[in-house]
């Protein structure tokens, strides 16, 4: 293994990490309106876990 991660790879990994986060809480009333109880993870398009799916970064 290499001693350090190149900056380009670090940026790619940071982007992938941001994509796996839940949507913000204020998005739910904005999209659905009212007081519907929906989990923020339902709105996020890319659902990836470090255990299940690996990236090509």
C-alpha positions in Angstrom: 0.0 0.0 0.0 1.1 3.5 -0.6 2.0 5.8 2.2 -0.3 8.7 1.3 -3.5 9.2 -0.7 -3.2 11.5 -3.8 -5.3 14.7 -3.7 -7.4 13.6 -6.7 -8.4 10.4 -5.0 -9.1 12.2 -1.7 -11.4 14.6 -3.5 -13.3 11.7 -5.2 -13.7 9.9 -1.9 -14.9 13.1 -0.2 -17.6 13.5 -3.0 -18.7 9.9 -2.5 -19.0 10.4 1.2 -21.2 13.5 0.7 -23.5 11.6 -1.6 -24.3 8.9 1.0 -25.6 11.4 3.6 -29.3 11.9 4.3 -31.2 14.8 2.8 -31.6 17.8 5.1 -34.7 17.8 7.3 -36.2 20.9 5.7 -36.4 19.2 2.3 -39.3 17.0 3.4 -41.9 19.7 3.9 -40.6 21.4 0.8 -41.2 18.4 -1.4 -44.2 16.8 0.2 -45.7 19.7 2.0 -47.4 19.6 5.4 -46.4 17.4 8.2 -45.8 14.1 6.5 -43.4 11.8 8.4 -40.8 10.6 5.9 -37.3 9.6 6.7 -34.7 11.8 5.0 -32.9 8.8 3.6 -35.8 8.1 1.3 -35.0 11.3 -0.7 -31.3 10.6 -1.2 -30.7 9.0 -4.6 -27.3 7.3 -3.9 -27.5 4.9 -1.0 -24.1 3.3 -0.4 -22.5 1.8 2.6 -18.8 1.1 3.1 -19.6 -2.5 3.9 -22.1 -3.3 1.1 -20.9 -1.5 -2.0 -17.4 -0.4 -2.9 -16.4 2.5 -5.0 -14.0 2.6 -7.9 -12.2 5.6 -6.5 
